[in-house]
Each structure stands twice: as structure tokens, then as C-alpha cells.
Amino acid sequence: MPNPASRPRIVGIGGTTKAGSSTEKALQACLAAAARLGAAIEIITGAQLATLPLYSPEETARTAQQQQFVASVRDADGLILATPAYHAGMSGLLKNAIDLLEDLREAPRPYLDGRAVGCIVTAYGWQGAGTTLTSVRSIVHALRGWPTPLGVTLNTALPLFDAAGACTDERTQAQFEMLAAQVVGFARRFAA
């Protein structure tokens, strides 16, 4: 069930194996915007995703990391997914984690049912970003989630973040704020 309180729980998932990647910085900036809107936030970084064993449908035993990941998503009121565009597709790290959500098929809210999901795609250039965003949104639909009207694509060949990870581009920051508002707003309306 969604969080009945006015403080929805938003889980951000994504990044790369490189700590402090542009994808992770984008996810953190968007989650910070959600926190300013009163959401309780949790981040699952690329480094954490890298600890998840390769999803295998015939293997039903789960590691502690897999169990914690599934529990975090199960208990979330909304999600923000962030991935780099690798050859016009999402990262294997994120796809492997998403495949693990098959464990939620019998849950009271199966898969991503009743949750808004914001999508962020980073790419070194524009070519793969749009295709990747479409793919991520399609997967969210397949898992019964509600992709937000806004999906954010970023060209990381442009300077967007400072050394501390703060977004230095006003238009990009405005997109993070809008995406966070859509996820948090949907979570509050759904809980009501």
C-alpha cells in the first residue's frame, strides 16, 4: 500500500559502477528535489546494483542484497530510474535489477503497480538518449508503472555538474525539479 502519510517514500535507482558518475549525480539531484518537496528518499546506486547477482528466473534463492532491493521497491510510493545510454539501451546494471522485480509478481501491488516512475537518461551526445528513454518508459509500462509525463535526457558531453556534484545548468535543474514534483505529486494523490 502507498504511504498514507503526506511524506511519500521515493526510491532512486541507477548510476554506473563509477562512483560519482553523471548518471548518479543526476539521480541525486532529482532525489534532493523530491526531498525538498517533503518526500522520504532512498538511493540505490550503480555500485550497489553491481553487487546483485545476474538474474536467473529458475534460481529462486535470493541474496541479502537482492532481498533488500526488492523490499525497497515493494515499499516505495514512487521511483526514479537513472541510466546511461549504452548503445541506445539502458545499462545492464539497471536491467538486471529491473528483471529481479519479477519477485513482486504476486505482491499486493504487483511489479510497479500504482507507482509513478520518473526516468532519467544520460548520454555522451544526444543520439542514444531518446531511444533509451523510450525503452525505459516501455519497461515501466510493462511492469504496470506510470512513467511521468516528463522524462529527462542529458547530454553529458556538456558541463552540467560541478566537482561536488551540484547541477550547474539552470534548465537541467528545472527539469529535475519538475520530474521530482511529478513523482511526489502522483504518490500523494494515489495515497489519498
C-alpha positions as CSV (number, residue, x, y, z in Angstrom):
1,M,0.0,0.0,0.0
2,P,1.2,3.5,-0.6
3,N,2.5,5.5,2.4
4,P,-0.7,7.0,3.9
5,A,1.2,9.9,5.4
6,S,1.9,13.1,3.4
7,R,5.6,12.0,3.2
8,P,5.8,9.6,0.3
9,R,8.8,7.3,0.0
10,I,10.7,7.8,-3.2
11,V,13.4,5.3,-4.2
12,G,16.0,6.3,-6.8
13,I,17.8,3.5,-8.7
14,G,20.7,3.9,-11.0
15,G,24.1,5.1,-11.8
16,T,27.1,3.3,-13.1
17,T,29.9,1.3,-11.5
18,K,31.9,4.6,-11.3
19,A,31.1,6.4,-8.1
20,G,30.1,10.0,-8.8
21,S,29.1,9.3,-12.4
22,S,27.0,11.9,-14.3
23,T,24.1,9.4,-14.0
24,E,24.5,9.2,-10.3
25,K,24.8,12.9,-9.9
26,A,21.6,13.4,-11.9
27,L,19.8,10.9,-9.8
28,Q,21.0,12.5,-6.6
29,A,19.9,16.0,-7.8
30,C,16.4,14.7,-8.6
31,L,16.1,12.9,-5.3
32,A,17.2,16.1,-3.5
33,A,14.4,17.9,-5.3
34,A,12.0,15.2,-4.1
35,A,13.3,15.6,-0.5
36,R,12.6,19.4,-0.7
37,L,9.0,18.5,-1.6
38,G,8.8,16.5,1.6
39,A,9.5,13.0,0.4
40,A,11.5,10.5,2.3
41,I,14.2,9.3,-0.2
42,E,16.4,6.3,-0.7
43,I,19.1,5.9,-3.3
44,I,20.3,2.6,-4.8
45,T,23.5,3.4,-6.7
46,G,25.2,1.7,-9.6
47,A,27.8,0.4,-7.2
48,Q,25.0,-1.3,-5.1
49,L,23.4,-2.6,-8.3
50,A,26.7,-4.2,-9.2
51,T,26.5,-6.4,-6.1
52,L,23.3,-8.0,-7.4
53,P,23.9,-11.5,-8.9
54,L,22.8,-11.9,-12.5
55,Y,19.0,-12.5,-12.5
56,S,18.1,-16.1,-13.3
57,P,14.4,-17.0,-13.4
58,E,15.0,-20.6,-12.4
59,E,17.0,-19.6,-9.3
60,T,14.6,-18.8,-6.5
61,A,17.2,-18.3,-3.7
62,R,18.0,-14.7,-3.2
63,T,21.0,-13.0,-1.7
64,A,20.6,-10.4,1.1
65,Q,21.3,-7.7,-1.4
66,Q,18.6,-9.0,-3.8
67,Q,16.1,-9.2,-1.0
68,Q,16.8,-5.7,0.2
69,F,16.5,-4.3,-3.3
70,V,13.1,-6.0,-3.9
71,A,11.9,-4.8,-0.4
72,S,12.9,-1.2,-1.2
73,V,10.9,-1.2,-4.4
74,R,8.0,-3.0,-2.9
75,D,7.7,-0.4,-0.1
76,A,8.2,2.6,-2.4
77,D,5.5,5.1,-3.2
78,G,7.3,6.2,-6.3
79,L,10.6,5.6,-8.1
80,I,13.2,7.5,-10.2
81,L,15.2,5.4,-12.6
82,A,18.5,6.7,-14.0
83,T,20.6,5.0,-16.6
84,P,23.4,5.9,-19.0
85,A,22.5,5.2,-22.6
86,Y,24.8,2.3,-23.7
87,H,24.4,1.8,-27.4
88,A,20.9,3.2,-27.4
89,G,19.8,1.0,-24.4
90,M,19.8,1.0,-20.6
91,S,22.7,-0.3,-18.7
92,G,23.0,-3.9,-17.8
93,L,23.1,-3.0,-14.2
94,L,19.7,-1.4,-14.2
95,K,18.2,-4.0,-16.5
96,N,19.4,-6.8,-14.2
97,A,17.8,-5.1,-11.2
98,I,14.6,-4.5,-13.0
99,D,14.4,-8.2,-14.0
100,L,14.6,-9.0,-10.3
101,L,11.3,-7.2,-9.8
102,E,9.7,-10.4,-11.2
103,D,9.7,-11.4,-7.5
104,L,6.9,-8.8,-7.0
105,R,4.5,-10.6,-9.4
106,E,2.4,-12.0,-6.5
107,A,2.7,-8.9,-4.2
108,P,-0.4,-6.9,-3.2
109,R,0.9,-4.2,-5.6
110,P,2.5,-6.4,-8.3
111,Y,5.6,-5.1,-10.0
112,L,5.4,-1.3,-10.1
113,D,1.6,-1.1,-9.9
114,G,0.3,2.2,-8.5
115,R,3.7,4.0,-8.6
116,A,4.9,6.9,-10.7
117,V,8.3,6.3,-12.2
118,G,10.5,9.2,-13.3
119,C,13.1,8.3,-15.9
120,I,16.5,10.0,-16.5
121,V,18.8,9.0,-19.3
122,T,22.4,10.3,-19.6
123,A,24.5,10.0,-22.8
124,Y,27.7,11.4,-24.1
125,G,25.9,13.0,-27.0
126,W,22.3,13.1,-28.0
127,Q,22.0,10.1,-30.3
128,G,21.2,7.3,-27.9
129,A,19.3,9.3,-25.2
130,G,15.8,9.4,-26.8
131,T,15.8,5.7,-27.8
132,T,16.9,4.7,-24.4
133,L,14.3,6.9,-22.7
134,T,11.6,5.3,-24.9
135,S,12.9,1.8,-23.9
136,V,12.9,2.6,-20.1
137,R,9.4,4.0,-20.3
138,S,8.2,0.9,-22.2
139,I,9.6,-1.3,-19.5
140,V,7.9,0.8,-16.8
141,H,4.6,0.3,-18.6
142,A,5.2,-3.4,-18.9
143,L,5.7,-3.5,-15.1
144,R,2.4,-1.7,-14.6
145,G,4.1,1.5,-13.5
146,W,3.1,5.1,-14.5
147,P,6.0,6.8,-16.3
148,T,5.8,10.5,-15.5
149,P,4.9,12.8,-18.4
150,L,8.4,14.3,-18.3
151,G,11.4,12.1,-19.0
152,V,14.8,13.8,-18.6
153,T,17.6,13.2,-21.2
154,L,21.0,14.8,-20.6
155,N,24.0,15.2,-22.9
156,T,26.9,14.7,-20.5
157,A,29.3,16.0,-23.1
158,L,28.2,19.4,-21.9
159,P,29.2,20.6,-18.4
160,L,26.2,20.0,-16.1
161,F,27.7,19.4,-12.7
162,D,30.4,20.9,-10.6
163,A,33.1,18.9,-8.8
164,A,30.9,18.5,-5.7
165,G,28.1,17.1,-7.9
166,A,25.7,20.1,-7.8
167,C,23.9,20.8,-11.1
168,T,25.3,24.0,-12.6
169,D,22.8,24.2,-15.5
170,E,19.5,26.0,-14.6
171,R,17.4,24.4,-17.3
172,T,18.6,20.9,-16.3
173,Q,17.9,21.7,-12.6
174,A,14.4,22.9,-13.6
175,Q,13.8,19.5,-15.2
176,F,14.9,17.7,-12.1
177,E,12.6,19.8,-10.0
178,M,9.7,19.1,-12.4
179,L,10.3,15.4,-12.6
180,A,10.5,15.2,-8.8
181,A,7.3,17.1,-8.5
182,Q,5.5,14.7,-10.8
183,V,6.7,11.6,-8.9
184,V,5.9,13.1,-5.5
185,G,2.6,14.6,-6.6
186,F,1.4,11.3,-8.1
187,A,2.4,9.4,-5.0
188,R,0.5,11.8,-2.7
189,R,-2.6,11.7,-4.9
190,F,-2.5,7.9,-5.1
191,A,-2.2,7.6,-1.4
192,A,-5.2,9.8,-0.9
